[in-house]
């Protein structure tokens, strides 16, 4: 049973990076495979049965309950964006800087918890209590391994692990774990990552203080957008981020979350949203001009996004 369901179905608290990555070593390229996070991902590619399905549902329900407890009385802003965003991209630095400012403002930032823009979100949050130069230094350290490697075939159906891919992911993980080890645990800023084992070939970031990891991707994704009642920032991305934009738009049109319209901010680096993926005319048609002008901002400047969210 441990192979097909290696985590507890009931939880009294959210995951921490220490729990999910127990057994990880920066010196052992195969060590990630022994962690609870990887073993849970591998279990999703084994033959399921009814009992396993029930346990996964119980697990995800308890994660939702603990996530709700964490958010009580908190301002929450989500930052969405592409998993392929490199650590040396200008947009990565912009996201990290914005997340740091929001965290310093008392906002709890959340993301999907994976690489790219998601990692940048939690990097900025974890360094919120450090000096401004700490982020510059961290970005330089992470940029030594800038790109998340192709990993879609990390575990084949049946559970066979691609050792070369595992080693490539480990090389990408090492700078983050080394950076985290240098930070005083008591001085780290808080943030919430909400990843899923459906995309388990993308490890969650260890920079997040709390990790609400789900087996069900639809439950995780819809819930992530629902909790971001104080705004959602869309950093440059691709198909997955476009999907999230219109999920959020649907929630806003029908006011499904406490009757509220959650502000939408588009970080338009390199004209991602105004030209490359021109989603804005559709949103304007859906919302109508007055609501669009009030609740949507499009800018390449993180400072303008911060000011917009503060006004809202």
N, C-alpha and C positions, 0 to 999 in steps of 0.2 A: 504493500500500500504506500510505503514511503516514496517509491519511485513515481507513482502516478499522482500523489498528492503530498508533497513534501513540506507544506506549511500548515499551521494550525487554522482550522476553519473559523474559530472565534478569536477576536482580538479585543483587548482592553485598552489598546493605544495604537497609534499609527506606527508604521515602520520607521526606523532610523537607518541612516546609512551604515552604522556599525552592525546592525542586525542583518540587513540584506547582504552586506559584503563580508560577512564573517568568513575568514579563511583566505581572503584575498591578500596577495603579497606582490609588492612591486618588483620583487626579484624572481618571481616564478611565472613565466608566460602562460602556464596552464592553470594557475590558481583560481582564476575566475570561475572555472567549471565546477569547483567544489563549493561555491557560495550558495546560500539559500535562494538568492535571486536567480542565478542561472539554473539551478535544479528545478525551480518552479516553472521557468520557461520551458525547459526540456520536457517537463511532465505534460505540457499542453500539446506536444507533438507525439505523445504515445496514445494508444487506443483508449478512448474514454469509455466510461459506462455511466449508468444512471446515478449510481452512488457518488461518483466523482463529480458529476454535474451538480448534484445537490450540495456537495461540500463547497464547490466553487461559489454557488449562489449564497450560501451562508457566510462564506468568507467576505464576499463583496458587500453584503449587507452590513456586516460588522465594521468594515472599513468606512462605509458611508456614515455610519453612526458616529464613529470616532472623528471623522472629518468634520461633521456638523458641530460636534462639541468644540473642536479647535477654533472654529470660525465664529463662535458666539461673541457678539460685541465687537467684531473686528471689521475694519474697512478692507475690502478685497479687490485687487486689480489683477487680471490675468494678462499674461504676455504670450501671444501665440506667434509662431514663425517656423521657418524651415529647419528640418533636422540636418540638412546638408550645408548650412551656413558655416563657413570655415572660421576657425579661431582667429585668423589674421584678417578677416573681412572688416571693413569699416562698420558695417551694420552690427557685427558682433560687439564691438566696443560701444556702439550707441545703445544697444539693448542693455548691456551691463551697466552703463552709466545711468540710464533711466531707472533700472531696477534698484540701483543703489540709492538714488534720490527718493524714490517712492518709499523704500524701506526706512530711510532716515526720517521720512515724513510720518511714520507710524502706520503705513499701509502694509498689509501682508500680500506679497506678490506670489502668484501661483503660475505654474506652467504645466505642460504635458510631461516634463521631467526628463526628456531624452537629451540627445546632443544638439549642436547648433544653437539656434536662438534660445532654446529651452535651457541649455547649460549656461549661456550668457546671463539669463535672468537670475539664476541662483548664484552665479559668481558675484554679480553686483550686490545681491542681498547679503551674502555671507560676509562681504567686506564692508558692509554699511558702517560699522563702528571703527573701521580702520581709517587711516589718513588717505587723502586722495591719491598719493603716489603708490599706495599699495595695489590699487587696481592696475596702474600702468605696469608695475613690476609683474603682476600676475598674468596680464595679457602677454607679456613677452615670454614668460615661462611656458604658458600653454601653447603659444605659437610655434614652439619647437616641434610639435606634432599637430599641424593645423587642421588636417582633414579627417573626419570620421571615415573609416574604411568601408568598402562594400561588404555587407554582412548578411544579406538576405538568405544565404544558404548555410548559415552557421550551424544549425541543427537540422538534419534531414528528417522527414517523417520516419518514425521508428526510433528516433533518439540518437542517431549517429552524429558525432560532433566533428566538424571540420577543424582540425588542429591548427592549420595555417591561418584560418580566419580568426580563431580564438587568440592566437599570438598577435595578430594585427590589431585586434581590439584592445588587447592588453597594452600594447605600445601606446595606443591613444589614451588609455585610462591612466597610465603611470604619472604623467605631469599633474593631473588633477589631484591624485592621491598624495603626491609629494607636496603639493601646494597646501592641501588641507592639513597635512601633518604639521606644518609650520605655524598654523593658526592656533591661538589660545582658544580652547573649547568654550570658555566662558565669555569670550568676546565676539563670537560669531553671530551675525544677523540671522533672523528667522526667515524662512520661506517654506512654501508647500509645493511639492512636486506631485503630480497625479499621472503616473505612467500606467502602462498596461502590459501584461505578458503576451498579449496578442502581437505586439511589436517587441517581443523580448530579445530579439537580436540587437536591439539598441539599449544598452544598459542605462539605468537611471543615473542621474548625476549625484555624486556624493556631496555636492555643495548644498543641497537642500537639507534643512533641519528636520523636516517632516515629510514622509513619503506615503501617500495613499495609493498603493498599487493594486490594480484590479485585474481579474481574469477577463471580465467582459469589457471590450473596447467601447461599444455603444453606451453602456452605463457610465463609464468613466468620462467619455467625451462630452456627452450631453450634460452631465453633472458638473464638469469643469466650467463650462460656459454659464451654467445656471448660478453658480456661487459668485461669479464675478460681477456683482450688482453695482460696483463702483466704477466699472469700466473694463474694457478689453482693448489691449494694444495689439495691433497686427504688424509685426515686423515682416520683412521680406520673406516670402515662402513660395510654395508651389501648390500642387493640387490639394494636399491635405489642409493647408491653411485656407485655401478658397472654400473648401467644404465647411470649415469652422466658421468662416465669415457668414455663410448663408444659414448655418444652424443658429448662430447668434442673431442674425437678422430675423429669422422666423420667431424666435423667442421674443424679440423686441416688438415685432408687428402685433403679435397676439397678447403681449404683456403677461406671459405665462408665469413669471417669477414675481410674486407679490405685486402685480400690477405695474411693475416698473419697466422703464426703458433704460437699458444699460448703455452708457456712452461708448462709442466706437472710435478708436484713434488709429490712424494708419500711418506708420512710419514709412514714408515714401522714398526711401533710399534708392538711388538710381532709377527713380520713376517706376518702381515696382508696381504700385497700385494705380497710378494715373495713366501709365502707358503699357507696360509689359503685360499686366493682368488687369485690364480696365473694368473692375467690378463696380466702380462708384456710380455710373449712370443707373445700374439696376437697383442699387440701394436707394438712390434718390427717388426713383419711380415707386419703389415699395413704401418708403416712409412718407413721401410728400415733402414739398419744399420747406415748410416751417420746421418740421421735426428733424429733417436732414441737417438744416443749418444749425439747429440748436444742439444736436446730439452726435454729430460726426465731424471729425477734424482730419485733414490730410496734410501732412507736412514732412519734410526730411529732417526737421529739427527736434531732437528729443526734448529740449527745453520748452518748446511750444506745446508738445503733448502733455508735459508735466503741468504747465499752467492751465491747459484745458481741463484736465482731470481735477485739478484743485478747485477750479470755478464750479465744476459740476458737483 
